[in-house]
Amino acid sequence: MSISTAQVATATISTKNKKTAINSPAEVIAASLAGTTVEFYDFYVYATAAVLVFPKLFFPAANATAGLLASFAVFGAAMIARPIGAIFFGHLGDKRGRKTTLIASLLTMGVATFLIGLLPTYNQIGLAAPALLLLLRLTQGFALGGEWSGAALVATENAPANKRALYGTFPQLGAPIGFIIANGLFLIINYALPHPDGSAMQSPAFMSWGWRIPFLFSAVMVAIGLYVRSQLAESQTFKQAEARGVIVRVPLVDTLRHHMKAVVLGTFAMLATYVLFYLMTTFSLTYGTASSDGAIAGLGIKYTDFVLMQIIGVVFFGLFTMLSGPLADSIGRRRLLIWVTAVIIAFAVMFPLFLDGHGPTSFGGAMAEAFLVIGFTLMGFTFGPMGALLPEMFPTNVRYTGSAIAYNVSSILGAALAPIIATALWSAAGGQYLDGRCLLSILLAAHADFVSIDS
């Protein structure tokens, strides 16, 4: 059905708060970047606390490894909730529009993160403490399940046709920026609070109340994100779909019935990205700071030093995320991702070269930093194009649902188990269990059938 002149005019008339319903590039960038920054900040705050705080305060156990694995299990549980959030928020986004859905997902994440900062510990309320932590962690995952796709759609549906990959990198930048803010705040708290033995992990003040500050600070971040998104107008692409009358009653049913191939391809195309990402963040922090003669043999690098090393690596993550956009627009999404994933395979094989047997020496620290810089650089190249690639695989009326399901189901397969398996099987696997997932990503990405975002 063609769009009449009257319908086009209706789609672009003034709204209550804006002279025009067309978003400027600055508004698109701010709305897509601000929300994902807040959401990823909230997610990383938990990831850091899962290593530093929760094993001792919420999962007491005689065996330190058991407590850490329990903490990582709750971390991974959020990945299971993400596809549920993808279905729920995807339905709203494809039926009611992107703007309202994005505000709802951001508010849900912010409330859950703030409440984690108020939780009593195991010593105060017993088993209810880890149970409540699990509930709030599931809520975080539920919210993140609807956040990414909406932000990616805001960016790409408002982008010029030849710059969609570039615009799609803006929501992706929320990951490195959120990481830097979250971990930077933990570092500031570490330096500000007294810790006589030099370790924030054992500081009485940090373990008593200092760890709560980053969770409570999320309220400020959410307030900023909500303000930015409240100024956003609904995307013209969605308005035109409404005008054509192509909005479907149940987007999930239509997605599974007519676009299952795209869901499967999108899910597996993201696998290597997810595995690499969570190994470079959550697991590397555990391995880098664990004592070489402790329950989990690691590098023995001081926590504050290793987080600073990670932040340096994440700077490369952000830079190469931005560079990946113009490159993907120039040579194509699939070609770029196939070559980058091939390099990730080679990098995975070399994990032991960078990490095994060096310890907290200057050489060991240099090798660990090289490991982080290379890993995060590859992460930028593979993560950046996803902001355009996944939305382009689905038509407008199921784009939110389809891209959200693919993105978040991949989180279960690629990310939820990554820190757990790496922690439990590092010695046996030699850090190389990435290989199979990377190969699978190459094969499926190579055969992807992309759908124009304007179809």
C-alpha positions as CSV (number, residue, x, y, z in Angstrom):
1,M,0.0,0.0,0.0
2,S,1.5,3.4,-0.9
3,I,1.7,6.3,1.4
4,S,-0.6,9.1,0.5
5,T,0.4,12.8,0.7
6,A,-1.9,13.3,3.6
7,Q,-0.3,10.5,5.5
8,V,3.2,11.8,4.9
9,A,2.1,15.2,6.1
10,T,0.5,13.7,9.2
11,A,3.7,11.8,10.0
12,T,5.7,15.1,10.1
13,I,3.4,17.6,11.8
14,S,4.4,19.4,14.9
15,T,4.2,17.6,18.2
16,K,3.4,19.1,21.5
17,N,7.0,19.6,22.6
18,K,8.8,19.9,19.2
19,K,8.4,22.1,16.2
20,T,9.0,19.1,14.0
21,A,8.8,15.4,14.5
22,I,12.1,14.8,12.8
23,N,15.0,14.3,15.2
24,S,18.3,16.1,14.5
25,P,21.6,14.1,14.4
26,A,22.5,15.5,17.8
27,E,19.3,14.3,19.3
28,V,19.7,10.9,17.8
29,I,23.2,10.6,19.0
30,A,22.4,11.8,22.5
31,A,19.3,9.6,22.9
32,S,20.9,6.4,21.6
33,L,24.2,7.0,23.5
34,A,22.8,8.2,26.8
35,G,20.5,5.3,27.4
36,T,22.9,2.6,26.6
37,T,25.6,4.2,28.7
38,V,23.3,4.2,31.7
39,E,22.2,0.6,31.0
40,F,25.7,-0.7,30.5
41,Y,26.9,1.2,33.6
42,D,24.3,-0.5,35.7
43,F,25.3,-3.9,34.2
44,Y,29.0,-3.3,34.8
45,V,28.5,-2.2,38.4
46,Y,27.1,-5.6,39.1
47,A,29.9,-7.3,37.2
48,T,32.6,-5.6,39.2
49,A,30.8,-6.3,42.5
50,A,30.4,-9.9,41.5
51,V,34.2,-10.2,41.7
52,L,34.9,-7.8,44.6
53,V,31.9,-8.0,47.0
54,F,29.1,-10.5,46.4
55,P,31.1,-13.7,46.9
56,K,31.9,-12.6,50.5
57,L,28.7,-10.7,51.5
58,F,26.0,-12.6,49.7
59,F,27.4,-16.1,49.0
60,P,29.5,-17.1,52.0
61,A,31.2,-20.4,51.6
62,A,34.2,-22.2,53.0
63,N,35.6,-22.5,49.5
64,A,36.4,-19.2,47.9
65,T,36.0,-20.7,44.4
66,A,32.4,-21.9,45.3
67,G,31.5,-18.4,46.4
68,L,32.9,-16.8,43.2
69,L,31.1,-19.3,41.0
70,A,27.8,-18.7,42.8
71,S,28.2,-14.9,42.3
72,F,29.0,-15.5,38.6
73,A,25.9,-17.8,38.4
74,V,23.7,-15.0,39.5
75,F,25.5,-12.7,37.0
76,G,24.7,-15.2,34.3
77,A,21.1,-15.5,35.4
78,A,20.4,-12.0,34.0
79,M,21.2,-13.3,30.6
80,I,18.4,-15.8,30.8
81,A,16.0,-12.9,31.7
82,R,17.2,-10.8,28.7
83,P,15.2,-12.8,26.0
84,I,12.1,-12.4,28.1
85,G,12.7,-8.7,28.3
86,A,13.3,-8.7,24.5
87,I,9.9,-10.2,23.9
88,F,8.1,-7.9,26.3
89,F,9.8,-4.6,25.3
90,G,10.0,-5.7,21.6
91,H,6.2,-6.1,21.6
92,L,5.8,-2.6,23.0
93,G,8.3,-1.2,20.7
94,D,6.8,-2.6,17.6
95,K,3.2,-1.9,18.7
96,R,3.5,1.4,20.5
97,G,6.7,3.0,19.3
98,R,10.4,3.2,20.2
99,K,10.4,6.2,22.5
100,T,8.0,5.1,25.2
101,T,9.5,1.6,25.3
102,L,13.0,3.0,25.7
103,I,12.0,5.1,28.6
104,A,10.3,2.1,30.3
105,S,13.4,-0.1,29.9
106,L,15.7,2.5,31.2
107,L,13.5,3.2,34.3
108,T,13.2,-0.5,35.0
109,M,17.0,-1.0,35.0
110,G,17.6,2.1,37.1
111,V,15.2,1.0,39.9
112,A,16.6,-2.5,40.0
113,T,20.2,-1.2,40.3
114,F,19.4,1.4,42.9
115,L,17.6,-1.3,45.1
116,I,20.7,-3.6,44.9
117,G,22.6,-0.8,46.6
118,L,20.1,-1.0,49.5
119,L,20.1,-4.8,50.0
120,P,20.9,-6.3,53.4
121,T,23.7,-8.9,53.3
122,Y,23.7,-12.6,54.1
123,N,24.8,-11.9,57.7
124,Q,21.8,-9.7,58.2
125,I,18.9,-11.6,56.6
126,G,20.4,-15.0,55.7
127,L,19.3,-16.7,52.5
128,A,16.9,-13.9,51.7
129,A,19.8,-11.8,50.7
130,P,21.1,-13.8,47.7
131,A,17.4,-14.5,46.8
132,L,16.7,-10.8,46.6
133,L,20.0,-10.2,44.8
134,L,19.0,-12.8,42.2
135,L,15.5,-11.2,41.8
136,L,17.0,-7.8,41.1
137,R,19.7,-9.2,38.9
138,L,16.9,-10.9,36.8
139,T,15.2,-7.5,36.6
140,Q,18.3,-5.9,35.3
141,G,18.6,-8.5,32.6
142,F,14.9,-8.1,31.8
143,A,15.4,-4.3,31.3
144,L,18.6,-4.7,29.3
145,G,16.7,-7.1,27.0
146,G,14.7,-4.2,25.7
147,E,17.2,-1.5,25.8
148,W,19.8,-2.3,23.2
149,S,17.5,-2.9,20.3
150,G,15.5,0.3,20.9
151,A,18.6,2.4,21.1
152,A,19.9,0.8,17.9
153,L,16.7,1.4,16.1
154,V,16.6,5.1,17.2
155,A,20.1,5.5,15.7
156,T,19.7,3.5,12.5
157,E,16.1,4.5,11.6
158,N,17.1,8.2,11.8
159,A,20.3,7.7,9.8
160,P,21.0,8.4,6.2
161,A,21.0,5.2,4.1
162,N,24.7,5.3,3.5
163,K,25.7,6.0,7.1
164,R,23.6,3.5,9.1
165,A,26.6,1.6,10.3
166,L,28.2,4.8,11.5
167,Y,25.0,5.9,13.3
168,G,24.7,2.3,14.7
169,T,28.0,2.7,16.5
170,F,26.6,5.4,18.8
171,P,24.5,3.1,21.0
172,Q,27.4,0.6,20.9
173,L,29.6,3.3,22.5
174,G,27.5,3.0,25.6
175,A,29.3,-0.2,26.5
176,P,32.9,1.2,26.8
177,I,31.7,4.5,28.3
178,G,29.5,2.7,30.8
179,F,32.4,0.5,31.7
180,I,34.8,3.4,32.3
181,I,32.3,5.3,34.4
182,A,31.4,2.2,36.5
183,N,34.9,1.0,37.1
184,G,36.3,4.5,37.4
185,L,33.8,5.1,40.3
186,F,34.9,1.9,42.0
187,L,38.5,3.2,41.7
188,I,37.6,6.6,43.2
189,I,35.9,4.9,46.1
190,N,38.9,2.6,46.6
191,Y,41.3,5.6,46.8
192,A,39.0,7.6,49.0
193,L,38.3,5.0,51.7
194,P,40.9,3.7,54.2
195,H,42.3,0.3,53.4
196,P,45.3,-0.3,55.6
197,D,46.5,-3.4,53.8
198,G,46.3,-1.7,50.4
199,S,43.4,-3.8,49.1
200,A,39.9,-2.3,48.5
201,M,38.5,-5.8,48.5
202,Q,39.5,-6.2,52.2
203,S,38.8,-2.6,53.3
204,P,36.2,-2.6,56.2
205,A,34.6,0.6,54.9
206,F,34.5,-0.6,51.3
207,M,33.0,-3.9,52.3
208,S,30.5,-2.3,54.8
209,W,29.1,0.5,52.7
210,G,31.5,1.8,50.1
211,W,30.4,-0.8,47.5
212,R,26.8,0.5,47.6
213,I,27.7,4.0,46.2
214,P,28.0,3.0,42.5
215,F,24.6,1.3,42.7
216,L,22.9,4.3,44.3
217,F,24.6,6.7,41.9
218,S,22.7,5.0,39.1
219,A,19.7,7.2,40.1
220,V,21.6,10.2,38.9
221,M,22.5,8.5,35.6
222,V,18.9,7.4,35.0
223,A,17.6,10.9,35.6
224,I,19.9,12.2,32.9
225,G,19.0,9.4,30.5
226,L,15.3,9.9,31.0
227,Y,15.5,13.6,30.4
228,V,17.4,13.1,27.1
229,R,15.0,10.5,25.9
230,S,11.9,12.5,26.8
231,Q,13.0,15.1,24.3
232,L,13.1,12.5,21.5
233,A,10.4,12.3,18.8
234,E,9.2,9.0,17.4
235,S,11.1,7.7,14.4
236,Q,9.7,8.5,11.0
237,T,10.2,4.9,9.9
238,F,7.8,3.7,12.6
239,K,5.3,6.4,11.9
240,Q,5.3,5.5,8.2
241,A,4.8,1.8,9.1
242,E,1.8,2.9,11.2
243,A,0.5,5.0,8.2
244,R,0.8,2.1,5.9
245,G,-1.2,-0.1,8.3
246,V,1.5,-2.8,8.5
247,I,1.8,-2.9,12.3
248,V,1.2,-6.5,13.3
249,R,-1.0,-7.6,16.2
250,V,1.5,-9.9,17.9
251,P,5.1,-9.1,16.7
252,L,6.6,-12.2,18.3
253,V,4.3,-14.6,16.4
254,D,5.1,-12.8,13.1
255,T,8.8,-12.8,13.8
256,L,8.9,-16.6,14.6
257,R,6.6,-17.4,11.7
258,H,8.2,-15.4,8.9
259,H,11.7,-14.3,10.1
260,M,13.1,-17.3,12.0
261,K,16.1,-17.6,9.7
262,A,17.1,-14.0,10.5
263,V,16.7,-14.6,14.2
264,V,19.0,-17.7,14.1
265,L,21.6,-15.9,11.9
266,G,21.6,-12.9,14.1
267,T,21.9,-15.0,17.2
268,F,24.9,-16.9,16.0
269,A,26.5,-13.9,14.4
270,M,26.8,-12.3,17.9
271,L,28.3,-15.3,19.6
272,A,32.0,-14.5,19.2
273,T,31.3,-10.9,20.2
274,Y,29.6,-11.9,23.5
275,V,32.2,-14.6,24.5
276,L,35.1,-12.2,23.9
277,F,33.4,-9.3,25.7
278,Y,32.7,-11.1,28.9
279,L,36.1,-12.8,29.0
280,M,37.8,-9.5,28.5
281,T,35.7,-7.8,31.3
282,T,34.4,-10.1,34.0
283,F,36.7,-13.1,33.8
284,S,39.9,-11.2,33.1
285,L,39.3,-9.1,36.3
286,T,39.1,-12.4,38.3
287,Y,42.1,-14.0,36.6
288,G,44.2,-10.9,36.6
289,T,43.7,-10.1,40.4
290,A,43.7,-13.7,41.7
291,S,46.8,-14.8,43.5
292,S,49.2,-17.1,41.7
293,D,49.1,-19.5,44.6
294,G,45.4,-19.0,45.6
295,A,42.3,-21.1,45.1
296,I,42.1,-19.8,41.5
297,A,45.7,-19.3,40.2
298,G,45.9,-16.0,38.4
299,L,48.3,-13.2,37.7
300,G,48.3,-11.7,41.2
301,I,48.1,-8.1,39.9
302,K,46.7,-5.6,42.4
303,Y,43.0,-4.9,41.8
304,T,43.4,-1.1,41.3
305,D,46.2,-1.6,38.9
306,F,44.3,-4.2,36.8
307,V,41.2,-2.1,36.6
308,L,43.3,0.8,35.3
309,M,44.8,-1.6,32.8
310,Q,41.2,-2.6,31.7
311,I,40.2,1.0,31.4
312,I,43.1,1.6,29.0
313,G,42.0,-1.4,27.0
314,V,38.4,-0.1,26.9
315,V,39.6,3.2,25.5
316,F,40.7,1.2,22.5
317,F,37.3,-0.6,22.5
318,G,35.6,2.8,22.1
319,L,37.9,4.1,19.5
320,F,37.7,1.1,17.3
321,T,33.9,0.9,17.8
322,M,33.7,4.3,16.1
323,L,36.2,3.3,13.4
324,S,34.2,0.2,12.6
325,G,31.1,2.2,11.5
326,P,32.6,4.0,8.5
327,L,34.5,0.8,7.6
328,A,31.3,-1.3,7.7
329,D,29.5,1.3,5.5
330,S,32.4,1.2,3.1
331,I,33.2,-2.5,2.7
332,G,30.0,-4.1,4.1
333,R,29.0,-5.6,7.4
334,R,29.5,-9.2,6.6
335,R,33.0,-8.8,5.1
336,L,34.3,-6.8,8.0
337,L,32.8,-9.2,10.6
338,I,34.1,-12.3,8.9
339,W,37.7,-11.0,8.8
340,V,37.5,-9.7,12.4
341,T,36.1,-13.0,13.7
342,A,39.0,-14.9,12.0
343,V,41.4,-12.7,13.8
344,I,39.6,-13.4,17.1
345,I,40.1,-17.1,16.5
346,A,43.9,-16.5,16.2
347,F,43.8,-14.3,19.3
348,A,42.0,-17.0,21.3
349,V,44.7,-19.6,20.4
350,M,47.3,-17.2,21.8
351,F,45.7,-16.6,25.2
352,P,48.3,-18.7,27.1
353,L,51.1,-16.8,25.4
354,F,49.8,-13.6,27.0
355,L,48.6,-14.9,30.4
356,D,50.3,-18.1,31.5
357,G,53.2,-18.1,33.9
358,H,54.1,-14.4,33.9
359,G,52.7,-13.4,37.3
360,P,52.6,-9.8,38.7
361,T,56.0,-8.9,37.2
362,S,56.6,-5.9,35.0
363,F,56.8,-8.3,32.0
364,G,53.6,-10.1,33.1
365,G,51.8,-6.7,33.5
366,A,52.9,-5.6,30.0
367,M,51.8,-8.9,28.5
368,A,48.4,-8.6,30.3
369,E,48.0,-5.1,29.1
370,A,48.8,-6.2,25.5
371,F,46.2,-8.9,25.9
372,L,43.6,-6.4,27.0
373,V,44.4,-3.8,24.3
374,I,44.3,-6.5,21.5
375,G,41.1,-8.1,22.9
376,F,39.2,-4.8,23.3
377,T,40.4,-3.5,19.9
378,L,38.9,-6.7,18.3
379,M,35.8,-6.2,20.5
380,G,35.3,-2.7,19.0
381,F,35.6,-4.0,15.5
382,T,33.1,-6.8,16.0
383,F,30.7,-5.0,18.3
384,G,30.4,-1.7,16.4
385,P,28.7,-3.0,13.2
386,M,26.1,-5.0,15.2
387,G,24.1,-1.8,15.8
388,A,23.3,-1.7,12.1
389,L,23.6,-5.4,11.2
390,L,20.9,-6.8,13.4
391,P,18.2,-4.2,12.7
392,E,18.8,-4.5,9.0
393,M,17.8,-8.1,9.1
394,F,14.2,-7.4,9.9
395,P,11.4,-5.2,8.4
396,T,10.1,-2.2,10.4
397,N,7.0,-3.9,11.9
398,V,9.0,-6.6,13.7
399,R,12.4,-4.9,13.8
400,Y,12.4,-4.2,17.6
401,T,11.3,-7.8,18.5
402,G,13.5,-9.6,16.0
403,S,16.7,-7.8,16.7
404,A,16.1,-7.9,20.4
405,I,15.5,-11.7,20.5
406,A,18.6,-12.4,18.4
407,Y,20.8,-10.1,20.4
408,N,19.6,-11.4,23.8
409,V,19.4,-15.1,23.0
410,S,23.0,-14.8,21.9
411,S,23.8,-13.5,25.4
412,I,22.7,-16.9,26.9
413,L,24.8,-18.9,24.5
414,G,27.8,-16.6,24.4
415,A,28.0,-14.6,27.6
416,A,26.1,-16.2,30.5
417,L,28.4,-19.2,30.6
418,A,31.7,-17.5,29.6
419,P,32.9,-16.3,33.1
420,I,31.6,-19.5,34.7
421,I,33.3,-21.9,32.3
422,A,36.5,-19.8,32.1
423,T,36.7,-19.7,35.9
424,A,36.1,-23.5,36.4
425,L,38.0,-24.8,33.4
426,W,40.8,-22.3,32.7
427,S,43.6,-24.7,33.3
428,A,42.1,-27.5,31.3
429,A,40.9,-25.4,28.4
430,G,43.9,-23.2,28.1
431,G,41.7,-20.2,27.4
432,Q,40.9,-21.5,23.9
433,Y,37.2,-22.7,24.2
434,L,36.4,-19.6,22.2
435,D,37.4,-21.3,18.9
436,G,34.2,-23.3,18.2
437,R,31.9,-20.3,18.7
438,C,34.0,-18.1,16.5
439,L,34.0,-20.6,13.7
440,L,30.3,-20.9,14.0
441,S,29.9,-17.2,13.8
442,I,31.9,-17.0,10.7
443,L,29.9,-19.7,8.9
444,L,26.6,-18.2,9.7
445,A,27.5,-14.6,9.2
446,A,28.9,-15.5,5.8
447,H,25.5,-16.9,4.7
448,A,23.4,-14.1,6.3
449,D,20.5,-12.8,4.1
450,F,20.2,-9.2,5.1
451,V,17.0,-7.2,4.7
452,S,17.1,-3.5,4.0
453,I,16.2,-1.4,7.0
454,D,13.7,0.5,4.8
455,S,11.9,-2.6,3.5
